[in-house]
Amino acid sequence: STLLFVLVVTALFATACGTPAPVATEAPVQPAVTEAPAQPAATEAVPATASTQVDITLADNTIESSLTTFQVGVPYSFVITNAGNRGHNFNISTPVSVVGSLQDALKTALLAVDQDQLGAGASVTVEYTFPASAAGANLEFSCLIRRHYDDGMWLPITIMS
């Protein structure tokens, strides 16, 4: 009777294993279906908006930039390098002469990179897109450390809509 039980169980497994055979022949159809959605996903990643690189060099008492005119809504990648011997900060702000003080310029800055990130020889990359409210505004790149700013570390910029 044990032998009979083993034969019945074996027959059941053989029957169960035999029925998926048609499924195995259908399997090649599935990869074709899964490949189709993969291609649009790959092409969707390609049109990602690339940013425009802007090279900014901070030196002791000067700021130089590869661009000084910018477009609202365009992503920019600011590569800020401190080529000076002292730490600096970098800001996109209203001129001190307009807002009244270095602190007010810093409080209203559209973008501020702290001196801790821009020690002598340091370089940092910051992504920024000018908002519509910046179009036509009186703005500049600056180092808002008193002596540095007073000695000329600012550069007027233009933002177009």
Secondary structure by P-SEA (a helix, b strand, c coil): caaaaaaaaaaaaaaaaaaaaaaaaaaaaaaaaaaaaaaaaaaaaaacbbbbbbbbbbcccccccccccccccbbbbbbccccccccbbbbbcccccccccaaaaaaacccccccccccccbbbbbbbbbcccccccccccccccaaaaaaccbbbbbbcc
